[in-house]
């Protein structure tokens, strides 16, 4: 049985030339080229770890040798394994400081992660106004129920992660009208020591009783995992995300090609992230 919840802090990861070169050796050429095109190192690191998490998952839970794993994407951009049909589903997300992956046996799954931070370009009120159509009236009542804006943002991001995880599990991506989703939070305070699983969903005002929604708090990030109940109703107890380090990520990894110095040079030429770029421009 596959029941995986892994997370990796890519912001804290500072790869040197040897590490970055090895990571590039362990992914497919088209992915190396895609990652090379990112403008910021933060985005390049997030994408790299996302691919390595998938390869680690498939290598550990199938009989496909690491070097033979072939990954591709659906028309909606969802990664999948080309080699064979898997007995489990997986989904990756990265935002803020973390890349995460969730996997579940004999069902479909979606994951999403969001850093609990205020919007950069506007105040909370204006930000909520721009997102007004994405949430139901009942959801907005819950989101705006606290007096503190920081608490309102936490509830906003929880709802957003839930919606994204559900849509990603269905594999339909952009184009789905998420205002059709009405989540009901039974617990307003998200605990850090265990996942919540008592959140429910209505789609077009109809109860979706065949779904499990996990909510996790990891540092200052909220995470949501959505998966459909198993056919035999044997639902494994939810568990916290395991935070992996770099050595664990690459354990069992096998190079697919010789190292190429150009990928390291391209990586070194990138700024870290938009915030640091703005600060350097102001100085």
Backbone torsions as a table, in degrees:
resi	resn	phi	psi	omega
1	UNK	NA	134.5	179.5
2	UNK	-104.3	122.4	177.9
3	UNK	-145.4	87.0	-170.4
4	UNK	-114.1	136.1	171.8
5	UNK	-139.0	101.1	-178.3
6	UNK	-120.2	146.9	176.6
7	UNK	-139.9	150.4	179.0
8	UNK	-141.9	130.8	178.9
9	UNK	-85.7	97.3	-176.9
10	UNK	-80.0	-20.3	177.3
11	UNK	-66.8	-39.2	-179.8
12	UNK	-76.5	-14.3	-178.5
13	UNK	-78.8	123.8	178.5
14	UNK	-119.8	80.6	-175.2
15	UNK	-69.5	137.9	171.2
16	UNK	-87.6	-174.3	-176.2
17	UNK	-62.2	-42.4	-178.0
18	UNK	-63.5	-45.4	-179.7
19	UNK	-64.3	-47.9	-176.6
20	UNK	-65.7	-37.9	178.0
21	UNK	-64.1	-42.8	-179.7
22	UNK	-64.8	-42.5	178.7
23	UNK	-58.2	-43.8	178.9
24	UNK	-64.5	-32.8	177.5
25	UNK	-66.8	-24.4	-171.6
26	UNK	-95.1	4.6	177.4
27	UNK	-124.3	165.2	-176.8
28	UNK	-70.2	155.7	-175.5
29	UNK	-58.1	-43.4	-178.4
30	UNK	-63.3	-30.0	177.4
31	UNK	-75.9	-37.6	175.4
32	UNK	-59.1	-43.3	-179.4
33	UNK	-68.2	-37.3	178.7
34	UNK	-65.5	-45.1	-178.5
35	UNK	-66.7	-34.8	179.5
36	UNK	-60.0	-27.4	-174.9
37	UNK	-81.0	-11.6	178.9
38	UNK	-64.6	140.9	-176.8
39	UNK	-77.5	-36.5	-176.6
40	UNK	-106.3	144.3	177.9
41	UNK	-64.1	-32.0	179.8
42	UNK	-59.2	-43.7	179.5
43	UNK	-69.8	-37.0	177.9
44	UNK	-64.0	-42.7	178.8
45	UNK	-64.6	-42.2	-179.7
46	UNK	-61.1	-45.9	-179.8
47	UNK	-65.8	-40.3	179.6
48	UNK	-61.9	-48.4	-179.4
49	UNK	-64.2	-36.7	177.2
50	UNK	-57.8	-44.3	179.2
51	UNK	-68.2	-40.4	-179.6
52	UNK	-67.0	-34.5	176.3
53	UNK	-62.6	-43.0	179.4
54	UNK	-63.3	-46.3	-178.0
55	UNK	-64.6	-38.6	176.7
56	UNK	-62.4	-45.8	-179.7
57	UNK	-59.1	-50.0	-176.9
58	UNK	-66.1	-40.8	-179.6
59	UNK	-64.2	-36.4	-175.9
60	UNK	-83.7	-21.0	-172.9
61	UNK	-121.1	12.6	172.8
62	UNK	-138.7	177.6	177.0
63	UNK	-96.5	14.1	179.0
64	UNK	-82.5	121.8	176.1
65	UNK	-60.3	147.4	-175.8
66	UNK	-52.7	-46.2	-175.2
67	UNK	-69.2	-16.9	-178.0
68	UNK	-97.4	-5.7	-178.7
69	UNK	-65.2	125.1	178.1
70	UNK	-116.7	118.0	-179.9
71	UNK	-107.3	146.3	174.3
72	UNK	-143.2	-172.9	-179.0
73	UNK	-131.4	146.5	173.6
74	UNK	-73.6	175.4	177.3
75	UNK	-60.0	-26.3	179.1
76	UNK	-89.2	1.7	177.1
77	UNK	89.6	8.3	-178.6
78	UNK	-82.0	125.7	179.2
79	UNK	-66.6	145.1	174.0
80	UNK	-151.1	164.3	-179.3
81	UNK	-92.5	126.2	-177.6
82	UNK	-77.1	-35.7	-169.6
83	UNK	-53.9	-47.5	-173.1
84	UNK	-160.3	163.1	175.2
85	UNK	-75.4	126.6	-176.5
86	UNK	-90.0	150.6	176.2
87	UNK	-80.8	6.0	179.2
88	UNK	-141.4	162.6	176.5
89	UNK	-114.5	155.5	178.8
90	UNK	-142.2	160.0	176.5
91	UNK	-153.2	142.7	-176.4
92	UNK	-116.8	147.6	173.5
93	UNK	-145.8	148.1	172.7
94	UNK	-147.8	133.1	178.4
95	UNK	-166.7	155.1	-178.1
96	UNK	68.0	-118.0	-179.3
97	UNK	-107.7	-9.1	-168.8
98	UNK	-119.6	143.5	163.4
99	UNK	-108.0	134.9	-176.7
100	UNK	-133.1	154.1	173.7
101	UNK	-138.4	139.3	173.9
102	UNK	-124.9	143.9	178.4
103	UNK	-141.2	145.4	-177.2
104	UNK	-146.6	139.9	-178.2
105	UNK	-76.7	136.7	168.3
106	UNK	57.2	41.7	176.1
107	UNK	-164.8	-178.5	174.2
108	UNK	-106.6	150.8	-174.1
109	UNK	-143.7	148.2	173.6
110	UNK	-136.9	145.7	179.1
111	UNK	-131.4	153.1	174.0
112	UNK	-152.7	147.3	179.3
113	UNK	-135.6	141.0	178.0
114	UNK	-141.1	136.7	175.2
115	UNK	-79.4	135.4	-178.4
116	UNK	-82.8	84.1	-178.3
117	UNK	-139.6	151.9	-178.8
118	UNK	-68.3	154.7	177.3
119	UNK	-62.7	144.2	-175.4
120	UNK	-81.0	-32.2	-169.0
121	UNK	-97.5	-9.2	-176.9
122	UNK	-157.3	170.0	174.6
123	UNK	-73.3	168.5	-176.9
124	UNK	-62.1	-43.6	-179.0
125	UNK	-59.4	-46.8	179.4
126	UNK	-66.8	-38.0	177.5
127	UNK	-61.1	-44.7	178.1
128	UNK	-62.0	-38.5	179.8
129	UNK	-60.1	-41.5	-179.0
130	UNK	-68.8	-23.2	-178.4
131	UNK	-100.9	8.8	-169.9
132	UNK	-55.5	-41.9	-173.9
133	UNK	-75.7	-9.0	-176.3
134	UNK	-84.9	-9.8	-174.9
135	UNK	-128.8	152.9	178.9
136	UNK	-78.1	166.4	178.2
137	UNK	-60.6	-41.2	179.1
138	UNK	-64.2	-39.6	179.5
139	UNK	-65.3	-41.8	178.9
140	UNK	-64.2	-34.6	177.7
141	UNK	-60.8	-42.5	178.8
142	UNK	-69.4	-46.0	-178.0
143	UNK	-58.4	-41.5	-175.1
144	UNK	-93.0	5.9	-177.3
145	UNK	-68.8	-34.9	176.5
146	UNK	-71.4	155.8	178.1
147	UNK	-82.3	-30.0	-178.4
148	UNK	-84.6	134.1	179.5
149	UNK	-63.3	-33.1	179.0
150	UNK	-62.4	-38.4	178.1
151	UNK	-71.8	-34.7	175.8
152	UNK	-62.9	-41.9	179.2
153	UNK	-63.3	-38.5	178.1
154	UNK	-59.3	-44.4	179.8
155	UNK	-69.1	-35.8	176.8
156	UNK	-60.9	-49.5	-177.2
157	UNK	-68.0	-32.3	175.2
158	UNK	-61.3	-47.8	178.5
159	UNK	-61.8	-41.4	-178.6
160	UNK	-63.7	-44.8	178.6
161	UNK	-61.3	-41.3	179.0
162	UNK	-60.8	-46.3	179.7
163	UNK	-62.4	-45.5	-179.0
164	UNK	-64.1	-41.1	-178.9
165	UNK	-63.7	-39.2	179.4
166	UNK	-66.2	-47.9	-179.4
167	UNK	-63.5	-39.2	179.7
168	UNK	-68.7	-34.2	176.6
169	UNK	-63.2	-38.5	178.3
170	UNK	-72.9	-19.3	178.3
171	UNK	74.7	24.1	-175.5
172	UNK	-101.9	-20.8	170.2
173	UNK	59.5	-146.2	-176.0
174	UNK	-61.9	137.7	180.0
175	UNK	115.7	-22.7	176.6
176	UNK	-75.8	131.8	-178.1
177	UNK	-82.2	96.4	-171.5
178	UNK	-71.5	-10.3	174.8
179	UNK	-68.1	-14.0	175.5
180	UNK	-71.1	-17.5	-178.4
181	UNK	-91.6	128.7	179.8
182	UNK	-125.1	100.7	-179.7
183	UNK	-89.7	142.8	176.6
184	UNK	-117.9	115.5	178.2
185	UNK	-86.7	119.3	177.7
186	UNK	-82.3	-19.9	179.0
187	UNK	-129.5	121.2	-175.8
188	UNK	-81.6	-29.2	179.9
189	UNK	-98.3	120.7	-177.4
190	UNK	-85.1	116.5	-179.3
191	UNK	-73.8	154.1	-179.5
192	UNK	-95.4	-12.0	-174.3
193	UNK	-97.5	-7.3	-178.2
194	UNK	-161.2	155.2	176.6
195	UNK	-80.4	149.5	171.5
196	UNK	-90.8	142.0	178.3
197	UNK	-134.2	20.6	-176.7
198	UNK	-104.7	13.1	176.6
199	UNK	-80.6	140.5	-178.4
200	UNK	-122.0	165.7	-174.7
201	UNK	-136.8	140.9	166.7
202	UNK	-119.0	135.7	174.9
203	UNK	-116.5	120.5	-175.1
204	UNK	53.4	41.7	177.0
205	UNK	68.1	14.7	176.9
206	UNK	-112.5	133.5	-179.2
207	UNK	-63.6	132.7	173.6
208	UNK	-102.1	92.3	-173.6
209	UNK	-89.4	-5.8	-176.1
210	UNK	-94.8	14.5	-175.1
211	UNK	-122.0	146.2	171.7
212	UNK	-110.9	133.7	177.2
213	UNK	-121.7	116.6	175.2
214	UNK	-97.1	139.1	172.8
215	UNK	-124.0	130.4	-177.4
216	UNK	-124.9	150.5	171.3
217	UNK	-117.6	119.5	-178.7
218	UNK	-125.4	108.0	-172.4
219	UNK	54.2	-123.3	177.9
220	UNK	-105.9	39.5	177.2
221	UNK	-127.2	142.5	170.2
222	UNK	-105.2	143.4	-179.2
223	UNK	-128.6	144.4	175.6
224	UNK	-129.2	141.1	175.4
225	UNK	-127.7	126.6	178.1
226	UNK	-118.5	129.1	174.0
227	UNK	-149.2	149.8	-178.3
228	UNK	-77.9	144.4	179.6
229	UNK	-59.1	146.0	-178.1
230	UNK	-68.3	155.5	-178.8
231	UNK	-61.9	-34.5	-178.7
232	UNK	-92.7	6.2	178.7
233	UNK	62.8	13.8	177.1
234	UNK	-88.8	88.5	-176.5
235	UNK	-93.6	118.5	179.5
236	UNK	-69.9	143.3	-179.0
237	UNK	-59.0	135.1	179.9
238	UNK	-66.3	148.6	179.7
239	UNK	-134.3	162.3	179.5
240	UNK	-69.2	159.2	173.5
241	UNK	-69.7	136.0	173.4
242	UNK	-88.6	127.4	178.6
243	UNK	-87.3	115.7	-177.8
244	UNK	-92.6	152.4	171.8
245	UNK	-102.9	176.4	-174.9
246	UNK	-61.6	-42.7	-178.1
247	UNK	-62.3	-35.4	177.9
248	UNK	-70.2	-37.5	179.5
249	UNK	-59.6	-42.9	-173.7
250	UNK	-94.8	1.0	178.4
251	UNK	-59.6	121.6	-178.7
252	UNK	86.7	-4.0	179.8
253	UNK	-69.6	144.5	-178.2
254	UNK	-127.1	129.5	178.5
255	UNK	-61.3	138.9	178.1
256	UNK	-98.4	-11.1	-177.0
257	UNK	-157.8	175.2	174.9
258	UNK	-76.1	154.6	178.7
259	UNK	-66.9	146.1	177.6
260	UNK	-126.6	120.5	-176.4
261	UNK	-63.0	-25.3	-174.3
262	UNK	-62.8	-33.5	-179.4
263	UNK	-65.6	-37.3	177.3
264	UNK	-69.3	-41.4	178.4
265	UNK	-62.0	-42.4	178.0
266	UNK	-63.4	-39.3	180.0
267	UNK	-64.4	-43.4	-178.1
268	UNK	-66.9	-24.4	-179.0
269	UNK	-80.0	-8.7	-176.3
270	UNK	-87.9	144.7	167.6
271	UNK	-72.1	158.9	-175.3
272	UNK	-67.9	-54.7	-178.2
273	UNK	-159.5	168.7	-176.7
274	UNK	-59.6	-35.7	-177.5
275	UNK	-63.9	-45.1	179.9
276	UNK	-66.8	-34.0	178.6
277	UNK	-64.9	-41.1	179.0
278	UNK	-64.2	-41.0	-179.4
279	UNK	-64.4	-41.6	-178.8
280	UNK	-67.8	-32.0	179.5
281	UNK	-71.7	-26.8	-178.8
282	UNK	-83.9	-21.6	-174.9
283	UNK	-78.5	NA	NA
